[in-house]
Amino acid sequence: MNNLSVLGKYLDQPRLIGHFSKAVPAILIAGGSAYTIYHVEKTPKKEKRKEFIKTIAVLTGTITCALLAPKIALKIMKNTHGHAHGHCHHHEHEHGAKIDFEELKEKNTKLITNFLKNNDIPIEISDILNKAKEKVLKFSEIKSIFKEVSTTSQGQHFLNKLIPNPENIDSKHIFSEIGRISILGLMPVLGGIAGGIIGDKLTEKDWKEKIPDKIKEGSYQYLANIFSCNIGAGVALLALEKAQITSKSARAAGMIGGILLMGLVLGSAVANWVGKTFIDSFFNTKNNSERTPEVLDVSLHVDDVATVAVMSGLKWIEPALPILYSISGYRAGIGYRNG
């Protein structure tokens, strides 16, 4: 195996993914705290208290909803798809379920014990495999066991049981995955809006006047930077499957192309149309300016590349989605509208 393949196997270790998932709350809270300190520090002295309250409110709403989103998305998908329970059991982590470390230890112990019993494996490789029963393996250890064990079909089968290969979802599950991932993106945006409104209510007399911008920015973030991109990736993936194109690189390129078309071009236009047609009309606002894409909006599409990776079966990326989507939640909460 080349180093890139080894890296993929290293990152896709179920136990490593489980540890990353457990670390996400701490990462979000630490990141939110650091940003609050940075933001308040550069705020004029007379505005510091107000900005502190607002920032804390927005980030609390965003982070709380981002952390709740995987459970809510999983529950909604189970309730809306009769087959979801069985499918989630087969692709447990792909559908956002938490990794049970005790269950994983039991599974790996049985798998590795049976393999070592029936195969003549060098002692140094046996030691690494025994370690894998309940610990994360190092990059060098992954490389060593794959170099030694993958030379036979039986060994390859064992390794794919120990660290499953990325599995491309098929057309039957494309849009259920998109639905689940879109819920992951919607929750932080809603949390950011709610937190932003609370923060304004605590610090501003004209807090109600700021609500339309938060909802408009939230709709822009969700429609342009999250939902439409997911749809673009899904449509492209479905078209590639219909054309019987199975190459992983072609699938990834096609989905990224769908993201660029639907997100950067159509998504922004749809979001602005929704803002002017429905939100401005509902709130009877006179400020009906359009939101134009900016450098940060384009950079936010890294979460869509992550979405492509998740739909392509790279399970280690999924725990990072709440972190990435929280940026959109924060921008919705402050009601950002091109400065």
N, C-alpha and C positions, 0 to 999 in steps of 0.2 A: 504493500500500500504506500502511496505517496503521502507526504506530510499533510496535504490538504484533506485527504480522505481520513487520515488519522485524527486530525483536528475535528472533523465532523463527528466522528465516533466518540471522541473525548467529550464534546459538548452535548451529545445526545445521550449520555449516561443518565438513566432515569433518576438515580440518586442525586446527581449533580443538579438536574432540573428541579428536583424537589427542594434542595437546599436554596437554590436561586429563588424559587417561589416563596419560600419562608422569609427570605431576606428582603423581598420587595417592599413590605410595609416600612421597614427601617430605612430603606433607600429613599422612599418617598418622603417620609417624615424628616429625615436629615436634609434632603434636598430642599424641601419647603422651608425648613428653619434657616438654612444657609441663605436662601434667596430673600427671605424676610429681613434678615439682618443686613444684607447687601442693599436691598431696596430702601429700607428705612434710613440707613446710614447716609445715603446720597440725597435724601429728601430734606428740604429746608426745615430748620429747627421748629418753626411754628406749626409745621404740617406733620411732624413726625408721629405724634400720638394718633392723629386721624389716619394716616397711611398705615400705621402698625395695625390698627383695628381692622381696616379694610382688607389688608393683605392677609391677615390671619383668618378672617372670615371666608375670603375667597378660597384660600388654600385648604382650609379645613373642609369646606364643602366639596372641593374638587378631589382631594385625597381620600376622604371618606367614601365617596361614591366610586372612585376608581378601584378601591380595595374591595368594595361590595360587588362590583360589576361582574367578576367571574362567576360568583355563586348565583347571582340573579339571572345572568345569561344562561347558565346551565339549567336552572330551574325552568325558565321560560321555554327553552328548546325541548326539554323533556315533556312539558305540558302541551306543547303545540304539535309535536310529532310523536305519534303512537309508537314508532319504531325506535325512538331515540334512546330509550333505556338500554336496549340490547346493543345498539351501535356504540353508545358511550362505554359500555363495558368492554367492547372489543378494542376501541381506540380511546382508552381512558384519558390519557393526558391530552390527546389532541382536542378533546372536547372540554378542557378546562377543569377536569376533576383533580382534586389534590392527590398527590402520591402518598400512599400508605407505606411508611418505611418498614414497619414490621412485616407487612405482607410482602414487600419487595425482598426483605432479608430471607424470608421463608422460601420464596420462589427461587432466588438466586442460589441459596444453599442446596436445595434439591437438584437444581439444574447442574451446578458445578460438581457436586458430589458424584452424581451419576456419570458425568463426562469423564472425570478423573479416574473413576473406577473401571471404565471400559476402554480407556486409551492410555498409551504409554507416553507420558508427558514429562519433559525435563523438570527437575526439582525447582529451578528458579521460576519457571512458568507456572508450575503448580502453586508456588507461594503467592504469586501475583493473583491467580484465579481465586485462591482461598481468601485473599484480602478483599476481592470483589464481592464476596458474600455480604459484607456489611460496610464497605468503605468505598469512597470515590477513588478511581485509579488515576495516576498521573499520566500525562501525555506519553512519556517514555515507556510506561508500563503497557498502555494501550498498544503502542507500536510493537512492543516485544511479543505480546500474546497473539496479535494478528499475524505477525511475521511467521510465528511458529505454528499456529493452529489452523490458519486459513488455507493451508496447502491441500486439504482434503475436503470433499463435499460434506462429510459428517462434521468436520471442524467448522466449516462455513455456516452450516445450519445451527450449530451450537452458538456461535458468535452472534448470529442474527437474533437468537432468542435472548442472549445476554444483553446486547445493545441493539434493539430493533433498527432496521434500516428506515430512512425517511420513506413514508408511504404517500404517494400522490392520491388525493381524494378523486373520486370519479364524479360524473355529472349528476348522479343521484344525490350527492351530498354537497355539491358546490354551494348552492344557495342557502342551505341550512347552516353551513359554515360561515357564509357571508352574513347571515342574519345574526348569528351568535357574536361574531367579531364586531358587527355594527352596534350591538347592544353594549359591548365593552367600550366603544367609543362614545356612545350617547350618554352613559351614566356620568362620567367626569364633567361633561359639558353642562348637564342639568345641575350637577352639584356646584359647579362654578357659578352659574347664574344665580342659584339660590343663595350661595354664600355672598356673592356680590351685592345682592339686594339687601340682605341682612346687614352687611357692613355699611352700606350707604344709609340705611335706616338709623343705624346707631350714631352716625357722624354727620349726616347732611339733612338740612331742612327740606331741600327740594329733591329728596331721594326718589320720589315717584317719577320725576322727569328723566331719570337716568335708566329706568327699566327698559324702554324700547331699544336703546343701544345695546344693552346686554343680551336681550333676546335676539336682536338682529345679528350681533356678532356670534352668538351661540349657534344660530341657524346657519350662518356662513361657515363657521368652523366645522359643523357636523356635515352639512350638505356638500361643501366644496372640498374639505380636507379629509373627510372620513367616509361618509356613506357612498357618494358618487364614485369615489375611487375604488371602493370595494366592489361596487356593481361593475365598474369598468374591468377590473381584474377578473371577476367571475364570468362576464360575457366573453372576454377574450379566451379564458380557460375552456369554457364550453365550446367555443368555435374551434379551438385547436383540437379538442377531443373529437368533435364531429368530423374534423378533417383527418382524424387518426394520426395526429402528430403526438408522439409520446416522449420526445426528447425533453429532458428536464430543462436544458438551457433554452430551448425554443419556448417551452411553457412559461418560464420566468420572463423571457424577453417579451412575449406576447402579453402577459399580465401587466408588466410595467408600461407597455404601450397603451393598454386599456386605461391604466391609471392616469397617464398623461393626458389622454383625450378626454376622459370623463371628468377628471378632477380639475386640472388646470384650465381647461377650455369650457366644457359644458357645465361643470359643477359650480364654478364661480358665477356664471350667467344665471343659472337656476336659483342660486342662493340670493342674488341681488333681486331677481324677479319676485321671489317669495317675500323678501324684506319690504319691497315697495308696494306690492299688491295686497298683502295680507297684514303684515305687522304694522306698517305705517298707517294703514287704513283702520286697523283695530284700535290703535292708540291715538289716532287722529294727530299724528306728528307732522310737523312741517319739514323736519330734517330728513329728506329722502335721498340723500347722497348715496352713490354706489360705493361698495367696498371693493377696492382693487387688490389683486394679488401682490404680495411683497416677497422679499428675499426669505424672510422667516416662514412665510406660508409655503414657499417652495421647499424649504428645508424640512418642514413638518411632514413632507411626503416620505420621509424615512420610515414613518410608521406604516405607510402603505407598502414599502418594500418589505418591511417586517411581515405585513399581512400576506404578501406573496410567498414569503418563506414559510409561514404557518400553513398556508394552503398547499404548499409543495412538500409538506411533511417535516420541516425542520422544527422539532418540538421545543428545542431550547430557547427559541426566540419568543414564544408566546408569553412567558411570565413578564417580559419587558413591555408588553403592550400597554398595561395600565400606566406605566411611567411615561411612555411616549404620548398617550392620549391626554395625560394631565396637563400638558402644555396648552392644548386646545381649550381645556376646561378653565385654565387660568385666564386666557385671553377673553373668553366669554364672560367670565366673572367681572373683569375690569371694564367690559364694554368697549374693547378696542375697536376703533374705526379709522384706520389710516392716520393715526396721530391726533 
